[in-house]
Amino acid sequence: MSNGFVGVTGGRPKGFVRPPVAPTKNFYSKNSIITAMNIETTAIQATTHADKQYGSIGTPLYQTSNFRFRSPGESTGYDYTRSENPTRNTLENVLAELEGGARAVAVSTGMSAITTVLTHFDVGAHIICTHDCYGGTARLLNLYKDKGKFEVSFVDLSDPLILLDEIKPNTRCLWIETPSNPLLNVVDVEAISKIAHAKKLLVCVDNTFLSPSNFQPFKFGADVIAHSTTKWLNGHSDVCGGAIISKTAELGERFQFLANALGTTTGVFDSWLVLRGIKTLGVRMRQHETNALAIAEFLESHPNVSEVFYPGLPSHPTHLLAKRLQTGFGGVISFRVCGTFENEVRHILGSTKIFALAESLGGVESLIEHPATMSHASMGEVLREKAGITNDIIRISIGIEHIDDLLADLEQALDFSTLHIQQFAYSSKEEVAI
């Protein structure tokens, strides 16, 4: 059975060679000192060798839309930035190195990454996706389903054997989010990849929630890794970006061609910003996780919280699996509030002083949001209920502020002692108005 792959070149001139101002794969060979280093060192050192012409430590910013040709039909290897740009190429090489892949392509958003990957498959293909996925992923898959492009199944992948019952003759792709968003369910990528590969499926893993600092899916059978680089990789909430990293060079060439054809490649300055963020990925992720574990333990013991979703807690059902597959637990927590959305949940969302009420995650600042009405609103009520994303769940992205301040902010927000007094005051005002 074919997985729908067609060998297609990247759409560049025959004999294309990137000029020496951008790092080449030779620099990141498997025998290189960079490859042998820990990820914290790689994240820094891989960006400081990009400029072979002048030796600048900082990555050069090639803020240009086009490049001079040497003669008609003969370029330097670069002609138009949508297709190739030295700054973006540097980011792509660094991402491939961090994930242990053969090649990467940097695109404009996380959704651009998903769109580009899905374009790889033929009309009529069957796509299997994690049932409690990101709302934007569900929206896009449902769009393609409604347009008649794909058959789509949202499947609970907590039991690998369930996958066997869902695979059809036309199934081509298994799309995995782990940990899932927002319930933080960890998927056994190794086990389900073996099942998927036996049926010749392409295994795609969205690694946004953990980053390569905490999880490397290629080691457990993934063929393709997708990222919203907006999140942990950039880490400063000042850019939107995405990435596709491929295990093989052939597949990487395919996605480079598709990104160029679709126009989904990311901009130069956005590439530079993500490169800047990656340099501090290791130290940021340690602080995010240290804060997250302390907050998860606090929430687990709080009387106004009925359930905490965080794989770093021993009580989490996939804690042991997360320990086996991952090198860290990340900085996102979801929790179920004792009460209703209209009262207690709204009270918390409107009471935090440090946690900003905003979508997204992975920045240095702490965020709080309500998945059912915000990040997963587009998922639809039926699919949300099937996934268990109910109105009493709140998701928080833990920043790197001082832990005492974060705990104090949540503690005062979870204090419901004034809730009924406030409600009585609002009710009284309404009666006066009437």
DODO-967811 format. One record per residue (C-alpha): residue number from 1; residue in three letters; x, y, z. Coordinates in Angstrom, 3 decimals. Example, Ala and Ser with C-alpha at 12.3 -4.5 7.8 and 13.67 -1.06 7.14 Angstrom:
2
PT    n  res         x         y         z
PT    1  ALA    12.300    -4.500     7.800
PT    2  SER    13.670    -1.060     7.140
This chain:
434
PT    n  res         x         y         z
PT    1  MET     0.000     0.000     0.000
PT    2  SER     1.306     3.413    -0.895
PT    3  ASN     1.304     6.235     1.652
PT    4  GLY     0.629     8.698    -1.146
PT    5  PHE     4.209     9.936    -1.449
PT    6  VAL     5.341    11.082    -4.855
PT    7  GLY     9.003    11.901    -5.379
PT    8  VAL     8.997    15.535    -6.506
PT    9  THR    11.895    17.959    -6.529
PT   10  GLY    11.786    21.178    -4.594
PT   11  GLY    11.189    23.324    -7.646
PT   12  ARG    14.685    24.877    -7.622
PT   13  PRO    17.198    24.980   -10.466
PT   14  LYS    18.856    21.682   -11.286
PT   15  GLY    22.118    21.316    -9.416
PT   16  PHE    21.009    23.757    -6.713
PT   17  VAL    23.658    24.296    -4.028
PT   18  ARG    23.185    26.654    -1.105
PT   19  PRO    25.999    29.210    -0.860
PT   20  PRO    28.399    29.098     2.106
PT   21  VAL    26.684    31.932     3.998
PT   22  ALA    24.124    29.396     5.251
PT   23  PRO    25.036    26.273     7.222
PT   24  THR    24.984    23.080     5.186
PT   25  LYS    24.152    19.558     6.241
PT   26  ASN    27.868    18.775     6.087
PT   27  PHE    28.358    21.020     9.083
PT   28  TYR    25.740    19.014    10.971
PT   29  SER    26.944    15.555     9.960
PT   30  LYS    26.310    12.734    12.399
PT   31  ASN    29.996    12.764    13.282
PT   32  SER    30.163    16.481    13.962
PT   33  ILE    30.876    17.872    17.393
PT   34  ILE    27.583    19.788    17.281
PT   35  THR    25.564    16.591    16.891
PT   36  ALA    27.366    15.018    19.843
PT   37  MET    26.525    17.878    22.194
PT   38  ASN    23.559    18.194    24.541
PT   39  ILE    20.502    19.989    23.213
PT   40  GLU    21.130    23.144    25.261
PT   41  THR    24.547    23.532    23.630
PT   42  THR    23.316    22.595    20.164
PT   43  ALA    20.556    25.211    20.366
PT   44  ILE    23.212    27.907    20.754
PT   45  GLN    26.182    26.609    18.810
PT   46  ALA    24.193    25.596    15.742
PT   47  THR    23.207    29.232    15.199
PT   48  THR    26.663    30.783    15.620
PT   49  HIS    28.309    29.064    12.625
PT   50  ALA    25.852    30.271     9.992
PT   51  ASP    27.986    33.079     8.554
PT   52  LYS    30.872    31.476     6.668
PT   53  GLN    31.717    34.713     4.884
PT   54  TYR    32.330    37.099     7.786
PT   55  GLY    32.133    34.856    10.859
PT   56  SER    29.459    36.806    12.723
PT   57  ILE    28.305    35.155    15.943
PT   58  GLY    24.756    36.418    15.500
PT   59  THR    22.744    34.982    12.627
PT   60  PRO    22.748    37.396     9.653
PT   61  LEU    19.350    38.795     8.735
PT   62  TYR    18.868    38.611     4.956
PT   63  GLN    15.872    40.933     4.813
PT   64  THR    15.353    40.777     1.071
PT   65  SER    12.665    39.450    -1.247
PT   66  ASN    14.989    38.557    -4.128
PT   67  PHE    18.613    37.964    -5.127
PT   68  ARG    20.847    38.894    -8.087
PT   69  PHE    21.444    36.260   -10.758
PT   70  ARG    25.019    35.664   -11.952
PT   71  SER    23.699    35.417   -15.497
PT   72  PRO    20.388    34.482   -17.132
PT   73  GLY    19.259    31.191   -15.643
PT   74  GLU    22.248    31.012   -13.255
PT   75  SER    21.540    31.995    -9.649
PT   76  THR    23.749    31.894    -6.590
PT   77  GLY    21.456    29.206    -5.223
PT   78  TYR    19.012    31.855    -4.061
PT   79  ASP    16.594    33.690    -6.302
PT   80  TYR    13.360    34.453    -4.399
PT   81  THR    12.835    34.403    -0.633
PT   82  ARG     9.605    32.437    -0.750
PT   83  SER    11.661    29.538    -2.130
PT   84  GLU    14.930    29.948    -0.233
PT   85  ASN    16.545    32.481     2.088
PT   86  PRO    19.819    32.081     4.014
PT   87  THR    18.299    33.195     7.343
PT   88  ARG    15.381    30.795     7.031
PT   89  ASN    17.723    28.027     5.885
PT   90  THR    19.713    28.512     9.088
PT   91  LEU    16.548    28.086    11.149
PT   92  GLU    15.610    24.988     9.158
PT   93  ASN    19.006    23.401     9.699
PT   94  VAL    18.882    24.138    13.428
PT   95  LEU    15.379    22.648    13.740
PT   96  ALA    16.431    19.511    11.865
PT   97  GLU    19.444    19.199    14.134
PT   98  LEU    17.441    19.645    17.342
PT   99  GLU    14.885    17.006    16.326
PT  100  GLY    17.409    14.622    14.782
PT  101  GLY    15.789    14.823    11.343
PT  102  ALA    17.173    14.937     7.816
PT  103  ARG    15.541    18.169     6.757
PT  104  ALA    13.153    20.889     7.904
PT  105  VAL    11.074    23.588     6.285
PT  106  ALA    10.024    26.673     8.257
PT  107  VAL     6.502    27.900     7.537
PT  108  SER     4.370    30.854     8.586
PT  109  THR     2.293    29.275    11.394
PT  110  GLY     1.616    25.957    13.068
PT  111  MET    -1.544    25.661    10.982
PT  112  SER     0.561    26.272     7.858
PT  113  ALA     2.675    23.287     8.881
PT  114  ILE    -0.402    21.073     9.219
PT  115  THR    -1.886    22.370     5.952
PT  116  THR     1.352    21.737     4.065
PT  117  VAL     1.662    18.190     5.387
PT  118  LEU    -1.968    17.351     4.589
PT  119  THR    -1.543    18.641     1.029
PT  120  HIS     0.859    15.730     0.543
PT  121  PHE    -2.057    13.259     0.522
PT  122  ASP    -4.360    12.502    -2.398
PT  123  VAL    -8.088    13.221    -2.486
PT  124  GLY    -9.990    10.381    -0.825
PT  125  ALA    -7.263     9.561     1.677
PT  126  HIS    -8.337     8.590     5.184
PT  127  ILE    -6.678    10.546     8.014
PT  128  ILE    -6.711     9.338    11.624
PT  129  CYS    -6.180    12.052    14.242
PT  130  THR    -5.917    12.192    18.025
PT  131  HIS    -9.476    12.788    19.258
PT  132  ASP    -8.570    15.478    21.818
PT  133  CYS    -6.444    17.541    19.456
PT  134  TYR    -5.962    21.277    19.072
PT  135  GLY    -9.153    23.027    17.964
PT  136  GLY    -7.507    24.454    14.845
PT  137  THR    -6.385    20.991    13.747
PT  138  ALA    -9.932    19.654    14.148
PT  139  ARG   -11.334    22.660    12.269
PT  140  LEU    -9.005    22.115     9.309
PT  141  LEU    -9.615    18.365     9.136
PT  142  ASN   -13.370    18.882     9.335
PT  143  LEU   -13.115    21.483     6.565
PT  144  TYR   -11.363    18.992     4.301
PT  145  LYS   -13.874    16.332     5.299
PT  146  ASP   -16.837    18.575     4.492
PT  147  LYS   -15.260    19.528     1.145
PT  148  GLY   -14.935    15.825     0.285
PT  149  LYS   -11.140    15.876     0.143
PT  150  PHE   -10.465    13.460     3.016
PT  151  GLU   -12.162    10.929     5.203
PT  152  VAL   -11.344    11.812     8.815
PT  153  SER   -11.578     9.821    12.030
PT  154  PHE   -10.898    11.320    15.467
PT  155  VAL    -9.713     8.404    17.583
PT  156  ASP    -8.817     7.882    21.224
PT  157  LEU    -5.219     6.677    20.892
PT  158  SER    -4.735     5.889    24.578
PT  159  ASP    -5.022     2.188    23.681
PT  160  PRO    -2.869     1.299    20.634
PT  161  LEU    -5.153    -1.633    19.821
PT  162  ILE    -8.033     0.764    19.125
PT  163  LEU    -6.037     2.027    16.161
PT  164  LEU    -6.206    -1.383    14.454
PT  165  ASP    -9.987    -1.200    14.266
PT  166  GLU    -9.887     2.267    12.687
PT  167  ILE    -7.439     1.636     9.840
PT  168  LYS    -9.053     1.320     6.410
PT  169  PRO    -7.630     0.357     3.005
PT  170  ASN    -7.425     4.073     2.114
PT  171  THR    -5.886     5.218     5.424
PT  172  ARG    -2.705     7.143     4.692
PT  173  CYS    -1.820     9.207     7.756
PT  174  LEU    -1.820     8.941    11.528
PT  175  TRP    -1.759    12.414    13.123
PT  176  ILE    -0.687    12.386    16.770
PT  177  GLU    -0.666    15.148    19.361
PT  178  THR     1.175    14.212    22.524
PT  179  PRO     0.532    15.358    25.141
PT  180  SER    -2.912    16.193    23.825
PT  181  ASN    -4.402    19.665    23.980
PT  182  PRO    -5.819    20.535    26.480
PT  183  LEU    -6.179    17.282    28.472
PT  184  LEU    -2.472    16.409    28.400
PT  185  ASN    -2.966    12.737    27.538
PT  186  VAL     0.346    11.141    26.555
PT  187  VAL     0.235     8.787    23.566
PT  188  ASP     2.506     5.751    23.266
PT  189  VAL     4.069     6.915    20.013
PT  190  GLU     6.407     3.932    19.876
PT  191  ALA     3.628     1.334    20.077
PT  192  ILE     1.201     2.962    17.660
PT  193  SER     3.966     3.826    15.172
PT  194  LYS     4.744     0.121    14.856
PT  195  ILE     1.085    -0.597    14.113
PT  196  ALA     0.856     2.298    11.665
PT  197  HIS     4.035     1.355     9.796
PT  198  ALA     2.862    -2.225     9.458
PT  199  LYS    -0.060    -0.762     7.494
PT  200  LYS     2.271     1.625     5.592
PT  201  LEU     0.863     4.788     7.167
PT  202  LEU     2.808     8.012     7.498
PT  203  VAL     3.180     8.848    11.200
PT  204  CYS     3.059    12.593    11.913
PT  205  VAL     3.596    13.928    15.426
PT  206  ASP     2.762    17.453    16.537
PT  207  ASN     5.542    18.131    19.068
PT  208  THR     4.468    21.688    19.887
PT  209  PHE     3.492    20.972    23.502
PT  210  LEU     6.906    19.606    24.507
PT  211  SER     9.498    20.903    22.008
PT  212  PRO    12.634    18.889    21.155
PT  213  SER    13.949    19.807    24.588
PT  214  ASN    11.486    17.367    26.202
PT  215  PHE    10.574    14.877    23.476
PT  216  GLN    12.132    13.613    20.242
PT  217  PRO     9.493    11.667    18.282
PT  218  PHE    11.868    10.326    15.607
PT  219  LYS    13.410     8.070    18.255
PT  220  PHE    10.018     6.400    18.702
PT  221  GLY     8.941     5.895    15.101
PT  222  ALA     7.640     9.219    13.788
PT  223  ASP     8.162    10.033    10.103
PT  224  VAL     7.242    13.715    10.300
PT  225  ILE     7.276    16.231    13.149
PT  226  ALA     5.199    19.414    13.095
PT  227  HIS     5.625    22.465    15.306
PT  228  SER     4.002    25.736    16.020
PT  229  THR     7.290    27.575    16.571
PT  230  THR     5.149    30.381    18.008
PT  231  LYS     5.148    28.433    21.266
PT  232  TRP     8.133    27.064    23.225
PT  233  LEU    10.695    27.264    20.415
PT  234  ASN    10.287    31.021    20.058
PT  235  GLY     9.130    31.502    23.610
PT  236  HIS     8.509    35.263    23.623
PT  237  SER     4.980    35.650    22.196
PT  238  ASP     6.178    37.996    19.476
PT  239  VAL     6.065    35.884    16.337
PT  240  CYS     3.844    33.336    14.583
PT  241  GLY     5.646    30.458    12.938
PT  242  GLY     5.596    26.761    12.177
PT  243  ALA     7.904    23.993    11.043
PT  244  ILE     7.894    20.564     9.404
PT  245  ILE    10.830    18.270    10.129
PT  246  SER    11.229    15.078     8.097
PT  247  LYS    13.037    11.888     9.008
PT  248  THR    14.227    11.346     5.435
PT  249  ALA    15.727    13.757     2.949
PT  250  GLU    13.289    12.621     0.241
PT  251  LEU    10.260    13.456     2.371
PT  252  GLY    11.881    16.741     3.377
PT  253  GLU    12.314    17.655    -0.284
PT  254  ARG     8.638    16.919    -0.861
PT  255  PHE     7.531    19.296     1.912
PT  256  GLN     9.945    21.979     0.729
PT  257  PHE     8.315    21.760    -2.702
PT  258  LEU     4.809    21.921    -1.223
PT  259  ALA     5.621    24.864     1.037
PT  260  ASN     7.054    26.785    -1.906
PT  261  ALA     4.100    25.880    -4.141
PT  262  LEU     1.529    26.797    -1.494
PT  263  GLY     3.391    29.912    -0.380
PT  264  THR     3.406    28.811     3.267
PT  265  THR     7.089    29.475     3.985
PT  266  THR     7.770    31.892     6.822
PT  267  GLY     9.237    35.387     6.607
PT  268  VAL    12.864    36.297     7.155
PT  269  PHE    12.509    38.392    10.302
PT  270  ASP    10.172    35.819    11.841
PT  271  SER    12.849    33.184    11.163
PT  272  TRP    15.434    35.357    12.876
PT  273  LEU    13.186    35.845    15.907
PT  274  VAL    12.643    32.096    16.299
PT  275  LEU    16.407    31.520    16.022
PT  276  ARG    16.909    34.043    18.815
PT  277  GLY    14.327    32.250    20.970
PT  278  ILE    15.810    28.805    20.385
PT  279  LYS    19.087    29.875    21.991
PT  280  THR    17.411    29.978    25.418
PT  281  LEU    15.125    26.969    24.889
PT  282  GLY    16.888    24.700    27.376
PT  283  VAL    17.055    27.108    30.290
PT  284  ARG    13.509    28.352    29.682
PT  285  MET    12.019    24.874    29.572
PT  286  ARG    13.644    23.954    32.879
PT  287  GLN    12.096    26.981    34.587
PT  288  HIS     8.709    26.478    32.923
PT  289  GLU     8.631    22.890    34.158
PT  290  THR     9.886    23.689    37.666
PT  291  ASN     7.099    26.233    38.044
PT  292  ALA     4.545    23.921    36.434
PT  293  LEU     5.183    21.030    38.800
PT  294  ALA     4.852    23.281    41.857
PT  295  ILE     1.579    24.727    40.510
PT  296  ALA     0.213    21.295    39.577
PT  297  GLU     0.843    20.059    43.111
PT  298  PHE    -0.818    23.169    44.524
PT  299  LEU    -3.889    22.704    42.327
PT  300  GLU    -4.132    18.999    43.113
PT  301  SER    -4.454    19.788    46.817
PT  302  HIS    -6.876    22.704    46.421
PT  303  PRO   -10.474    22.105    47.549
PT  304  ASN   -11.935    24.081    44.635
PT  305  VAL   -10.191    21.928    42.023
PT  306  SER   -11.599    18.465    41.302
PT  307  GLU    -9.008    17.211    38.777
PT  308  VAL    -5.588    18.230    37.474
PT  309  PHE    -4.285    17.255    34.039
PT  310  TYR    -0.468    17.252    34.125
PT  311  PRO     1.688    14.223    33.238
PT  312  GLY     4.340    15.311    35.718
PT  313  LEU     2.058    14.315    38.600
PT  314  PRO     2.353    10.672    39.731
PT  315  SER    -1.454    10.607    39.896
PT  316  HIS    -1.782    11.302    36.167
PT  317  PRO    -2.835     8.132    34.269
PT  318  THR    -0.024     8.493    31.719
PT  319  HIS     2.702     9.594    34.146
PT  320  LEU     4.819     6.446    33.756
PT  321  LEU     4.463     6.494    29.979
PT  322  ALA     5.547    10.135    29.916
PT  323  LYS     8.608     9.270    32.026
PT  324  ARG     9.547     6.516    29.572
PT  325  LEU     9.175     8.546    26.382
PT  326  GLN     9.948    12.097    27.438
PT  327  THR    12.816    13.918    29.091
PT  328  GLY    10.455    16.466    30.668
PT  329  PHE     6.779    17.177    31.270
PT  330  GLY     6.420    20.667    29.813
PT  331  GLY     4.770    23.803    31.114
PT  332  VAL     1.058    23.420    30.340
PT  333  ILE    -1.538    22.397    32.940
PT  334  SER    -5.286    21.988    32.701
PT  335  PHE    -7.605    21.597    35.652
PT  336  ARG   -11.263    21.001    36.366
PT  337  VAL   -12.994    23.538    38.594
PT  338  CYS   -15.519    22.631    41.273
PT  339  GLY   -18.461    24.678    40.056
PT  340  THR   -20.055    25.987    36.883
PT  341  PHE   -18.755    27.971    33.950
PT  342  GLU   -21.063    30.931    34.610
PT  343  ASN   -19.991    31.249    38.234
PT  344  GLU   -16.741    29.712    39.506
PT  345  VAL   -14.945    29.284    36.162
PT  346  ARG   -15.689    32.840    35.056
PT  347  HIS   -14.622    34.076    38.479
PT  348  ILE   -11.180    32.489    38.129
PT  349  LEU   -10.686    33.683    34.560
PT  350  GLY   -11.572    37.219    35.542
PT  351  SER    -9.617    37.347    38.798
PT  352  THR    -6.008    36.546    37.908
PT  353  LYS    -3.569    39.437    37.946
PT  354  ILE    -0.425    37.780    36.542
PT  355  PHE    -1.990    35.074    34.392
PT  356  ALA    -3.248    36.918    31.305
PT  357  LEU    -6.546    35.788    29.785
PT  358  ALA    -5.260    34.868    26.328
PT  359  GLU    -4.952    31.964    23.942
PT  360  SER    -1.667    30.335    22.905
PT  361  LEU     1.079    29.025    25.180
PT  362  GLY     4.813    28.626    25.514
PT  363  GLY     5.848    32.215    26.186
PT  364  VAL     7.843    33.507    29.133
PT  365  GLU     4.650    35.040    30.523
PT  366  SER     1.898    32.995    32.186
PT  367  LEU    -1.463    32.678    30.414
PT  368  ILE    -4.899    31.375    31.376
PT  369  GLU    -7.728    30.403    29.031
PT  370  HIS   -11.011    28.532    28.721
PT  371  PRO   -10.631    25.854    25.999
PT  372  ALA   -14.359    25.337    25.353
PT  373  THR   -14.937    29.000    24.435
PT  374  MET   -11.461    29.991    23.285
PT  375  SER    -8.767    27.665    21.874
PT  376  HIS   -11.179    24.805    21.112
PT  377  ALA   -14.357    26.745    20.291
PT  378  SER   -13.991    25.884    16.597
PT  379  MET   -13.779    22.186    17.423
PT  380  GLY   -17.541    21.988    17.800
PT  381  GLU   -19.577    20.915    20.814
PT  382  VAL   -20.038    17.284    19.735
PT  383  LEU   -16.321    16.612    19.244
PT  384  ARG   -15.429    18.520    22.420
PT  385  GLU   -17.802    16.381    24.467
PT  386  LYS   -16.435    13.211    22.881
PT  387  ALA   -12.909    14.294    23.808
PT  388  GLY   -13.934    15.286    27.342
PT  389  ILE   -13.286    19.015    26.929
PT  390  THR   -16.031    20.325    29.178
PT  391  ASN   -16.973    23.846    30.304
PT  392  ASP   -15.439    23.393    33.756
PT  393  ILE   -11.877    22.974    32.431
PT  394  ILE    -9.296    25.754    32.478
PT  395  ARG    -5.891    25.591    30.746
PT  396  ILE    -2.852    27.514    31.938
PT  397  SER     0.517    28.041    30.298
PT  398  ILE     3.142    28.462    32.985
PT  399  GLY     5.655    31.248    32.473
PT  400  ILE     9.008    31.864    34.105
PT  401  GLU     7.861    34.457    36.665
PT  402  HIS     8.733    33.812    40.312
PT  403  ILE     6.816    30.788    41.566
PT  404  ASP     5.661    32.527    44.761
PT  405  ASP     3.926    35.232    42.729
PT  406  LEU     2.256    32.701    40.438
PT  407  LEU     0.981    30.613    43.354
PT  408  ALA    -0.327    33.701    45.121
PT  409  ASP    -2.169    34.790    41.990
PT  410  LEU    -3.876    31.422    41.581
PT  411  GLU    -4.668    31.195    45.280
PT  412  GLN    -6.560    34.480    45.309
PT  413  ALA    -8.335    33.624    42.035
PT  414  LEU    -9.487    30.287    43.491
PT  415  ASP   -10.950    31.998    46.536
PT  416  PHE   -14.711    31.828    46.020
PT  417  SER   -15.616    33.460    49.330
PT  418  THR   -16.505    36.746    47.615
PT  419  LEU   -18.210    35.153    44.624
PT  420  HIS   -21.756    35.126    45.996
PT  421  ILE   -21.347    38.623    47.448
PT  422  GLN   -20.411    39.885    43.969
PT  423  GLN   -23.353    38.036    42.428
PT  424  PHE   -25.722    39.578    44.994
PT  425  ALA   -24.325    43.027    44.196
PT  426  TYR   -24.882    42.517    40.444
PT  427  SER   -28.368    41.183    41.086
PT  428  SER   -29.229    44.187    43.244
PT  429  LYS   -28.044    46.587    40.525
PT  430  GLU   -30.262    44.834    37.993
PT  431  GLU   -33.301    45.148    40.288
PT  432  VAL   -32.636    48.878    40.719
PT  433  ALA   -32.281    49.257    36.948
PT  434  ILE   -35.619    47.493    36.424
